[in-house]
Structures are given as structure tokens and as C-alpha cells.
Amino acid sequence: MHRQLKVLQLCYGLGALLVSPVLPLMYLQGKKILKYFERNPVVAPEGDTEGLVEKGTGELQLLVLGESTVEGIGADSFEKTLSVKLAETLARESGQSVSWKAVGKSGATAKTSLQHLLPLVPHLERYDITVLVLGANDSFALTSPLAWVKHIDGIVQKLRQKQPHALVYLASLPPVGSFPALPQPTRWVLGQCNRLLRLASKIYARDQQRVIHSQALFENRKHLLCSDGIHPSEQGYKKWAEAIAEELLPFMPDHSVQSSKVA
């Protein structure tokens, strides 16, 4: 693992040298993007950020932690966000009740999630599955692969200290390189960083016990994005939740779970 990560870090360093001439332009584009979102804000929906989906026997404890997609930005109500739709799908397909909690913050990175978000979650030992939804802001911040893995591993280790057998799911990074709201060349540069972080996540998960690297893609087709061209729409959250649930079902802690495909 370490050798592969060093190769990614080398690619990151060489890439930084190659794109340095366009950094002033990216800075100006970044200011324009910020002004656009200040004039056209998309706020997080109101609603309970924890709950219980009752279904049959047994009860799964689910934690969803991460950035603005965990806050539910892009949905009109929290009942239609990724966390709730994931809990509902897991309950329906597994026949178990799902107690869920969503802890998200706009602008969160892997580092700030480790330092500030995770300490906000009481009783970490109760959660059977933690879904980490991170990567967009680390792409925007041009986080290096080694720094990314360091902080993701920090989160995993803190979870394991409380619940050694917990399943940790690394959700797919939002495809920053193809967001229609971002101009070129900023979109391309952020996309290259995003690609390195995705590869780093895959390498990291392959070397860990009970850590899943997601194949369930965050889709950025127009009807699956909200008005800002970055966050999922309610339909996008539902589709993403179903794809994540399909990957999680075979690992559910109840032996009666059937790994049937999500409709």
C-alpha cells in the first residue's frame, strides 16, 4: 500500500508543478464561483438528523458522516436526503429496523471531520456501519493523496477504538472534474486531484479489514443534480442511496440478510 500511495503522491507533486502557471486564473475563477453561490445559496433542509426506520426484527445502527451531501443540501426536506433514503432502503431490503444518525457540515474535509465532526457523535460504540461521505471539499482544497489517507485512516481508527467490528464504507467521491457549474481550467485541475484521491481511497481500503471502497457512483447527470449544478437532487439522493445499499447488504450483521439487488 505505502509504495502505491507514494507513486500517487509523486504524481500529485508533478501535477502541481505542471498546473502552477494557471493558478492565478484558478484563483480568479474561484472568487467568481464563491460570489455565484453567495448570490444563489442552496441551504440545508430542515428536519430531524436522526431517526428509526422500523421493519421486522433486529436493529441496525447506521452513522452517516461527512460534508454538505450529508447535510442534505439539494433536497427540500431531510426526509428525502441520502441518509434517510439509505436507512429506508436498508430496512426494506434487509427486513431489519435501521436506527440512523446523520452528522454533516458544509465545507467539511477528511481532516475537519476527524478533528471536529467525529467528536460530536456520542456513543460511537453503538454503530454497526459508518458511511463516510467525503472528498469534494478535499478536491477543492487540492489535498494530497497522503494527507487524505492519513485523515481517513484517523477516522477509521477512532471508530475502531470504540467498535472494533464496525463496517466502514467509503462513499465514492463526487466527480468534481465533471461538475457543470465549474469553469475550465479549474474543473480539469480539481478533477485530476479528485482522481488521485479516489485511487488513494481504493488502495487504502484494499489493505484494511471491513473497510469498503464504494463502486456506487455519485451520478452527475442533469436531472440528478439540484439547481447549483453540484449537489444531488432529491432523485439523485434516492438513486445514490439505493446503489450504496446494494453494496452494503451482503455485509449486514444479520445472517438472515439476503443480498438481493435493490430495485
LINDAFEN-V145253 format. One record per backbone hydrogen bond with DSSP energy under -1.0 kcal/mol. NH is the residue of the N-H (numbers start at 0). CO is the residue of the C=O. Records with the same first field share a line. If there is no record, write none. Layout:
NH=CO, CO
This chain:
4=0
5=1
6=2
7=3
8=4
9=5
10=6
11=7
12=8
13=9
14=10
15=11
16=12
17=13
18=14
21=18
22=19
25=21
26=22
27=23
28=24
29=25
30=26
31=27
32=28
33=29
34=30
35=31
36=32
37=33
38=34
39=35
50=99
52=97
59=96
61=98
62=128
63=100
64=130
65=102
66=132
69=66
70=66
71=67
72=67
74=71
77=45
79=76
80=77
84=80
85=81
86=82
87=83
88=84
89=85
90=86
91=87
92=88
93=89
94=90
96=57
97=52
98=59
99=50
100=61
101=48
102=63
104=65
107=104
112=108
113=109
114=110
115=111
116=111
117=112
119=116
120=117
125=122
126=123
127=60
128=60
129=166
130=62
131=168
132=64
138=134
139=135
140=136
141=138
142=137
147=143
148=144
149=145
150=146
151=147
152=148
153=149
154=150
155=151
156=152
157=153
158=154
159=155
160=156
162=158
165=162
166=127
167=209
168=129
169=211
170=131
175=173
177=174
178=175
181=178
186=182
188=184
189=185
190=186
191=187
192=188
193=189
194=190
195=191
196=192
197=193
198=194
199=195
200=196
201=197
202=198
203=199
204=200
205=201
206=203
207=204
211=167
213=169
223=220
224=221
225=230
228=225
232=223
236=232
237=233
238=234
239=235
240=236
241=237
242=238
243=239
244=240
245=241
246=242
247=243
248=244
250=247
251=248
256=253
